[in-house]
Amino acid sequence: MVREADQLLVADLDLSDRMTIDTARAVLAPHRQAGATCLFLLRDMSSRSQVQANALGATEILPADASVAELLDKVGAMLAPSAQPDIPAQLRHHFVAASAALSDLIGAAETGGTLPLKAIDDSIEALNRAADGGDLNAWLDMVWRHDDATYQHCLLVAGLAAAFAQRLGFREADRRLIVEAAVLHDIGKARIPLDILRKPGSLSLAEREVMRRHPGIGHEMLVAQGGFAPMVLTAVLSHHEYLDGSGYPHGLGGGDIPDPVRIITICDVYAALIERRSYKPPMPPGEAYAALVAMGGKLDRDLVRVFGEVVLDSEIVRLGRYGSPVLNRAAGHAA
């Protein structure tokens, strides 16, 4: 569970209005008492407004018109808890940039607006540069601090895909396409009802049918907007297809599923296994990888083997953070 002290609240308020101040005091009080970190964006940087912001629980203050670079640097620094001193500042910066871009992307998708191409490009760049750093463990640690399941899953899949593409030795242009497909693979979920998307337990048969529409919805969104590469469109539509024809939405067989889609599918399945949910604990990395191997002909065996080199080399596994004896068994089986 994410503690309040692990969260960052951002407040963009007009502190010249008394009613706003009173409302903010009531809303922020429980978070302040729980030790949450809070960044205030002030439209008026007068001493009076800053004093008022501090009284409301501001940890840091920036002007509301601060540049994106200033905002990212500040947020990145504030998300660097003492418990994670070994996470490089540059990696935190990439993570914040990817998170901010993802927020813009999901927000536009939810409201039916045009997907922001700059946000997509920013997230791709941030993810690939983070992968260049080679510390998947640190990326996962930061992702798990998100308490929103949709953000957590998108950042997990995209981070895994970026690391996987790097390990496979793809050239930069191909890496960008893989990561773009990963960022957008679940965009259709923005149009799935929240009571289904955030249900804390198993879905009913009818709810599963609704959820299974998200690849087609996402594909239609991207086609309607235009400008997306055919491979990205295919990955969004087909990332739940399996090589043995048991997937959806079209039950495609192996020859109809291109390698980039196979890569996204592996990352998607693995991310779902290691994610934290209110109704299930996360699988340890080695156990999750063993589950991928056990899927046999549903996934590309050669790609699964290389993917094991990505996730089983992680410090998470070496340190045995989850204390599971399955780790060594899975690693041995993969070899």
BAKOL-744447 format. One record per residue (C-alpha): x, y, z; residue in three letters; chain; residue number from 1. Coordinates in steps of 0.02 Angstrom, whole numbers, plus 32768, in hexadecimal, padded with zeros to 4 digits. Example, Ala and Ser with C-alpha at 12.3 -4.5 7.8 and 13.67 -1.06 7.14 Angstrom:
REC     x     y     z  resn  chain  resi
REC  8267  7F1F  8186   ALA      A     1
REC  82AC  7FCB  8165   SER      A     2
***
This chain:
REC     x     y     z  resn  chain  resi
REC  8000  8000  8000   MET      A     1
REC  803E  80B0  7FD9   VAL      A     2
REC  804F  811A  8075   ARG      A     3
REC  801C  81D1  8074   GLU      A     4
REC  80D0  8200  8095   ALA      A     5
REC  8100  81AB  7FF1   ASP      A     6
REC  8088  8217  7F8C   GLN      A     7
REC  809F  82C1  7F3E   LEU      A     8
REC  800C  8337  7F3C   LEU      A     9
REC  800C  83CB  7EC5   VAL      A    10
REC  7F9A  845D  7EF1   ALA      A    11
REC  7F76  84E6  7E71   ASP      A    12
REC  7F0F  8562  7ED5   LEU      A    13
REC  7EDD  8618  7ED8   ASP      A    14
REC  7F0B  8645  7F8A   LEU      A    15
REC  7EC2  86F3  7F7B   SER      A    16
REC  7E15  86A7  7F90   ASP      A    17
REC  7DDF  8681  8043   ARG      A    18
REC  7D63  85FA  8012   MET      A    19
REC  7DEA  85A0  7FAF   THR      A    20
REC  7E5F  85A8  8045   ILE      A    21
REC  7DDC  8561  80BB   ASP      A    22
REC  7DB0  84D5  8043   THR      A    23
REC  7E67  84AB  8025   ALA      A    24
REC  7E88  84A7  80E0   ARG      A    25
REC  7DFE  8426  80FA   ALA      A    26
REC  7E2F  83BC  8064   VAL      A    27
REC  7EEA  83BB  8086   LEU      A    28
REC  7EE1  83A3  8143   ALA      A    29
REC  7EDD  82E3  8144   PRO      A    30
REC  7F6A  82DA  80C4   HIS      A    31
REC  7FD1  8356  8126   ARG      A    32
REC  7FB7  82F4  81C7   GLN      A    33
REC  7FED  8255  816D   ALA      A    34
REC  8090  82A8  8138   GLY      A    35
REC  806D  82BC  807E   ALA      A    36
REC  80E4  8326  8017   THR      A    37
REC  808D  83B9  7FC4   CYS      A    38
REC  80C4  842D  7F38   LEU      A    39
REC  8064  84D1  7F2D   PHE      A    40
REC  805A  852F  7E88   LEU      A    41
REC  8033  85E4  7EAE   LEU      A    42
REC  7FEC  8664  7E37   ARG      A    43
REC  8020  86EB  7EB0   ASP      A    44
REC  80D0  86D7  7EF9   MET      A    45
REC  80B9  875F  7F7B   SER      A    46
REC  80F7  8741  802B   SER      A    47
REC  8044  8737  8068   ARG      A    48
REC  8017  86AC  7FEC   SER      A    49
REC  80B5  864B  8016   GLN      A    50
REC  8090  8656  80D0   VAL      A    51
REC  7FE0  861A  80AE   GLN      A    52
REC  8020  8589  8045   ALA      A    53
REC  8097  8556  80CF   ASN      A    54
REC  8008  855C  814B   ALA      A    55
REC  7FA6  84E6  80DC   LEU      A    56
REC  8035  8469  80DB   GLY      A    57
REC  80A1  8498  8046   ALA      A    58
REC  8145  8439  8040   THR      A    59
REC  8183  849B  7FAA   GLU      A    60
REC  8141  8531  7F49   ILE      A    61
REC  814F  8560  7E92   LEU      A    62
REC  80FC  85E8  7E2A   PRO      A    63
REC  806A  85A3  7DC4   ALA      A    64
REC  80BE  85DE  7D24   ASP      A    65
REC  815F  857E  7D46   ALA      A    66
REC  81A8  852A  7CAD   SER      A    67
REC  818F  8472  7C8E   VAL      A    68
REC  8248  8454  7CAE   ALA      A    69
REC  823F  84AC  7D56   GLU      A    70
REC  81A3  844A  7D87   LEU      A    71
REC  81F0  83A3  7D56   LEU      A    72
REC  8290  83C8  7DB4   ASP      A    73
REC  8231  83FA  7E50   LYS      A    74
REC  81BC  8365  7E4B   VAL      A    75
REC  824C  82EF  7E29   GLY      A    76
REC  82AB  8331  7EBF   ALA      A    77
REC  8210  8324  7F2E   MET      A    78
REC  81F4  8270  7EF8   LEU      A    79
REC  82A2  8240  7F31   ALA      A    80
REC  8282  81F9  7FE0   PRO      A    81
REC  8310  81D4  8057   SER      A    82
REC  82E1  811C  8049   ALA      A    83
REC  8316  811F  7F92   GLN      A    84
REC  83BB  817D  7F92   PRO      A    85
REC  8408  8112  7F0A   ASP      A    86
REC  838C  8144  7E81   ILE      A    87
REC  83EB  81BA  7E0D   PRO      A    88
REC  83A3  8269  7DFB   ALA      A    89
REC  83A1  8258  7D3E   GLN      A    90
REC  8338  81BA  7D48   LEU      A    91
REC  82BD  8210  7DBC   ARG      A    92
REC  82B3  829D  7D3E   HIS      A    93
REC  828B  8223  7CB2   HIS      A    94
REC  8207  81D0  7D1E   PHE      A    95
REC  81B1  8274  7D49   VAL      A    96
REC  81B4  82A8  7C92   ALA      A    97
REC  8165  8203  7C5C   ALA      A    98
REC  80E2  820F  7CE6   SER      A    99
REC  80B4  82C1  7CB8   ALA      A   100
REC  80A5  8295  7C00   ALA      A   101
REC  803B  81FE  7C2A   LEU      A   102
REC  7FC7  826C  7C90   SER      A   103
REC  7FAA  82DE  7BFB   ASP      A   104
REC  7F8E  8247  7B8B   LEU      A   105
REC  7F10  81EF  7BFA   ILE      A   106
REC  7EB6  8291  7C20   GLY      A   107
REC  7E9E  82B5  7B67   ALA      A   108
REC  7E63  8203  7B45   ALA      A   109
REC  7DE4  8208  7BD3   GLU      A   110
REC  7D96  82AA  7B96   THR      A   111
REC  7D95  8277  7ADF   GLY      A   112
REC  7E14  82FB  7AAF   GLY      A   113
REC  7EA2  82EE  7A32   THR      A   114
REC  7F31  8289  7A79   LEU      A   115
REC  7FC4  82FE  7A98   PRO      A   116
REC  8051  82C9  7A24   LEU      A   117
REC  80D3  832C  7A85   LYS      A   118
REC  80A5  82D1  7B25   ALA      A   119
REC  80B8  822B  7ACB   ILE      A   120
REC  8162  825F  7A85   ASP      A   121
REC  8199  829E  7B31   ASP      A   122
REC  816A  81FA  7B84   SER      A   123
REC  81C5  8194  7AFF   ILE      A   124
REC  8263  81FB  7B12   GLU      A   125
REC  825E  81F2  7BD0   ALA      A   126
REC  8241  8136  7BD0   LEU      A   127
REC  82CC  8110  7B54   ASN      A   128
REC  8348  817D  7BB0   ARG      A   129
REC  8316  812A  7C53   ALA      A   130
REC  8335  8080  7C02   ALA      A   131
REC  83E1  80BD  7BCD   ASP      A   132
REC  8408  80CE  7C86   GLY      A   133
REC  83EF  8013  7C98   GLY      A   134
REC  83A0  8015  7D45   ASP      A   135
REC  82F9  7FBC  7D2F   LEU      A   136
REC  82EF  7F9F  7DEA   ASN      A   137
REC  82EF  8059  7E10   ALA      A   138
REC  826A  8077  7D8A   TRP      A   139
REC  81F9  7FF1  7DD6   LEU      A   140
REC  8212  8039  7E84   ASP      A   141
REC  81D5  80E3  7E48   MET      A   142
REC  8143  809A  7DE6   VAL      A   143
REC  8104  803B  7E7D   TRP      A   144
REC  80F3  80DF  7EDB   ARG      A   145
REC  805F  810A  7E6A   HIS      A   146
REC  7FBA  80DF  7EBD   ASP      A   147
REC  7F57  80EF  7E1A   ASP      A   148
REC  7F4C  8045  7DC5   ALA      A   149
REC  7F3F  808B  7D15   THR      A   150
REC  7FDB  80F8  7D26   TYR      A   151
REC  8039  806C  7D7C   GLN      A   152
REC  8014  7FEF  7CF2   HIS      A   153
REC  803D  8065  7C63   CYS      A   154
REC  80E1  809A  7CB2   LEU      A   155
REC  810F  7FE5  7CD8   LEU      A   156
REC  80EC  7FA5  7C28   VAL      A   157
REC  8142  803A  7BD6   ALA      A   158
REC  81DA  802D  7C47   GLY      A   159
REC  81E9  7F72  7C29   LEU      A   160
REC  81D5  7F8A  7B6D   ALA      A   161
REC  825C  800F  7B69   ALA      A   162
REC  82D6  7F9F  7BC8   ALA      A   163
REC  82A6  7F08  7B5C   PHE      A   164
REC  82C0  7F67  7AB9   ALA      A   165
REC  8369  7FA2  7AF4   GLN      A   166
REC  839D  7EF1  7B23   ARG      A   167
REC  8365  7EB3  7A78   LEU      A   168
REC  83DA  7F33  7A29   GLY      A   169
REC  8356  7F91  79C5   PHE      A   170
REC  838D  802F  796F   ARG      A   171
REC  8349  80D2  79B5   GLU      A   172
REC  82BB  80E5  7937   ALA      A   173
REC  827A  8036  795B   ASP      A   174
REC  828C  804F  7A16   ARG      A   175
REC  8220  80EA  7A08   ARG      A   176
REC  8198  8089  79AF   LEU      A   177
REC  819B  7FFD  7A30   ILE      A   178
REC  818F  8078  7AC0   VAL      A   179
REC  8107  80DD  7A69   GLU      A   180
REC  80A2  803D  7A55   ALA      A   181
REC  80BD  8015  7B0D   ALA      A   182
REC  8088  80C3  7B45   VAL      A   183
REC  7FE9  80BA  7ADD   LEU      A   184
REC  7FC1  8000  7AEB   HIS      A   185
REC  7F36  8018  7B6C   ASP      A   186
REC  7EF8  80C3  7B36   ILE      A   187
REC  7E4D  8077  7B14   GLY      A   188
REC  7E37  805A  7BCE   LYS      A   189
REC  7E1C  8115  7BE0   ALA      A   190
REC  7D6E  80F5  7B97   ARG      A   191
REC  7D45  8061  7C08   ILE      A   192
REC  7CCD  808B  7C99   PRO      A   193
REC  7D2D  80B1  7D39   LEU      A   194
REC  7CC2  803B  7DA0   ASP      A   195
REC  7D06  7FAD  7D35   ILE      A   196
REC  7DB5  7FF0  7D1F   LEU      A   197
REC  7DCD  800A  7DDB   ARG      A   198
REC  7D66  7F7B  7E1E   LYS      A   199
REC  7DC6  7F36  7EB5   PRO      A   200
REC  7D9B  7E80  7E90   GLY      A   201
REC  7D82  7E07  7E01   SER      A   202
REC  7D19  7E41  7D6E   LEU      A   203
REC  7C75  7DED  7D41   SER      A   204
REC  7C63  7D9C  7C96   LEU      A   205
REC  7C05  7E34  7C55   ALA      A   206
REC  7C89  7EAA  7C9C   GLU      A   207
REC  7D14  7E45  7C4D   ARG      A   208
REC  7CBE  7E55  7BA5   GLU      A   209
REC  7CBB  7F12  7BB9   VAL      A   210
REC  7D72  7F14  7BED   MET      A   211
REC  7DA2  7EAB  7B56   ARG      A   212
REC  7D66  7F37  7AE5   ARG      A   213
REC  7DF5  7FAA  7B15   HIS      A   214
REC  7E6F  7F73  7A8A   PRO      A   215
REC  7DED  7F9A  7A04   GLY      A   216
REC  7DBE  803D  7A57   ILE      A   217
REC  7E74  8074  7A60   GLY      A   218
REC  7E93  8042  79AD   HIS      A   219
REC  7DFC  80A5  7972   GLU      A   220
REC  7E36  813E  79D4   MET      A   221
REC  7EE1  813D  7982   LEU      A   222
REC  7E9F  811B  78D4   VAL      A   223
REC  7E21  81A9  78E5   ALA      A   224
REC  7EA9  8224  7919   GLN      A   225
REC  7F24  81E7  7895   GLY      A   226
REC  7FE0  81F5  788C   GLY      A   227
REC  800E  8157  78ED   PHE      A   228
REC  8081  80D3  78A2   ALA      A   229
REC  802E  8032  7867   PRO      A   230
REC  8095  7FCD  78E2   MET      A   231
REC  8056  8037  7974   VAL      A   232
REC  7FA3  8020  793A   LEU      A   233
REC  7FBC  7F64  792D   THR      A   234
REC  8008  7F5A  79DB   ALA      A   235
REC  7F78  7FBA  7A28   VAL      A   236
REC  7EF8  7F4A  79D3   LEU      A   237
REC  7F51  7EA3  79EA   SER      A   238
REC  7FB3  7EA7  7A8D   HIS      A   239
REC  7F3C  7E26  7ADA   HIS      A   240
REC  7F51  7DAB  7A4A   GLU      A   241
REC  7FB1  7D09  7A6B   TYR      A   242
REC  8016  7CA2  79F1   LEU      A   243
REC  7FA7  7C09  7A0B   ASP      A   244
REC  7F0C  7C6A  79D4   GLY      A   245
REC  7EBD  7C72  7A82   SER      A   246
REC  7EC8  7D2F  7A95   GLY      A   247
REC  7E54  7DBD  7A67   TYR      A   248
REC  7E07  7E1F  7A13   PRO      A   249
REC  7E20  7DBA  7973   HIS      A   250
REC  7E70  7D16  79A9   GLY      A   251
REC  7F09  7D31  793B   LEU      A   252
REC  7F8A  7CA7  7924   GLY      A   253
REC  8047  7CB3  792E   GLY      A   254
REC  8068  7CE4  7879   GLY      A   255
REC  7FF0  7D77  7887   ASP      A   256
REC  8042  7DC1  7921   ILE      A   257
REC  80DF  7E28  78FA   PRO      A   258
REC  8175  7E2C  796F   ASP      A   259
REC  8155  7EDC  79B6   PRO      A   260
REC  80A8  7EA4  79EE   VAL      A   261
REC  80F2  7E07  7A3C   ARG      A   262
REC  816A  7E76  7A9E   ILE      A   263
REC  80DD  7EE5  7AE1   ILE      A   264
REC  8076  7E4D  7B10   THR      A   265
REC  8104  7E02  7B77   ILE      A   266
REC  811E  7EA7  7BD3   CYS      A   267
REC  8062  7EBA  7BEE   ASP      A   268
REC  804B  7E0D  7C38   VAL      A   269
REC  80E5  7E1D  7CA8   TYR      A   270
REC  80AF  7EC9  7CE6   ALA      A   271
REC  8003  7E87  7D14   ALA      A   272
REC  8053  7DFC  7D7A   LEU      A   273
REC  80C8  7E6B  7DE0   ILE      A   274
REC  804C  7EF9  7DFD   GLU      A   275
REC  8005  7F1D  7EA8   ARG      A   276
REC  7F49  7F16  7EB5   ARG      A   277
REC  7ED0  7F21  7F46   SER      A   278
REC  7E92  7E72  7F1C   TYR      A   279
REC  7F39  7E1C  7EFD   LYS      A   280
REC  7FED  7E28  7F36   PRO      A   281
REC  8074  7E45  7EB2   PRO      A   282
REC  80D1  7DAD  7E71   MET      A   283
REC  818C  7DAD  7E92   PRO      A   284
REC  81ED  7DCF  7DF1   PRO      A   285
REC  822F  7D1F  7DDF   GLY      A   286
REC  8186  7CD2  7DFE   GLU      A   287
REC  8136  7D46  7D7E   ALA      A   288
REC  81BC  7D17  7CFF   TYR      A   289
REC  819C  7C5F  7D23   ALA      A   290
REC  80E5  7C7F  7CFB   ALA      A   291
REC  8117  7CC8  7C52   LEU      A   292
REC  817F  7C2E  7C2D   VAL      A   293
REC  80ED  7BBE  7C61   ALA      A   294
REC  807E  7C11  7BDE   MET      A   295
REC  80DF  7BAD  7B5D   GLY      A   296
REC  80A2  7BC4  7AAC   GLY      A   297
REC  8037  7C5B  7AD5   LYS      A   298
REC  80D2  7CC9  7AD6   LEU      A   299
REC  816E  7CD0  7A6B   ASP      A   300
REC  81EA  7C5F  7AC7   ARG      A   301
REC  8286  7CB3  7A82   ASP      A   302
REC  8248  7D5F  7AB4   LEU      A   303
REC  8214  7D1F  7B60   VAL      A   304
REC  82C5  7CDC  7B78   ARG      A   305
REC  8312  7D86  7B52   VAL      A   306
REC  8290  7DDC  7BBE   PHE      A   307
REC  82CD  7D70  7C4D   GLY      A   308
REC  8379  7DBC  7C37   GLU      A   309
REC  8328  7E67  7C52   VAL      A   310
REC  82BF  7E43  7CEC   VAL      A   311
REC  8327  7DBC  7D41   LEU      A   312
REC  83C6  7E24  7D3A   ASP      A   313
REC  836C  7EA5  7DA3   SER      A   314
REC  83AD  7ECD  7E4F   GLU      A   315
REC  82FD  7EA4  7E8E   ILE      A   316
REC  8322  7DED  7E6A   VAL      A   317
REC  83D7  7DEE  7EA4   ARG      A   318
REC  83A7  7E36  7F4C   LEU      A   319
REC  8315  7DC0  7F62   GLY      A   320
REC  82A9  7E52  7F95   ARG      A   321
REC  820C  7DE8  7F95   TYR      A   322
REC  825B  7D57  7FF3   GLY      A   323
REC  8216  7CD5  7F7C   SER      A   324
REC  8270  7C31  7F57   PRO      A   325
REC  821B  7C35  7EAC   VAL      A   326
REC  829B  7CB4  7E72   LEU      A   327
REC  8329  7C3A  7E60   ASN      A   328
REC  82BB  7BB2  7E18   ARG      A   329
REC  827A  7C28  7D92   ALA      A   330
REC  8327  7C66  7D65   ALA      A   331
REC  8366  7BB5  7D58   GLY      A   332
REC  82D4  7B80  7CEA   HIS      A   333
REC  82F2  7C14  7C76   ALA      A   334
REC  83A6  7BE1  7C5F   ALA      A   335
***
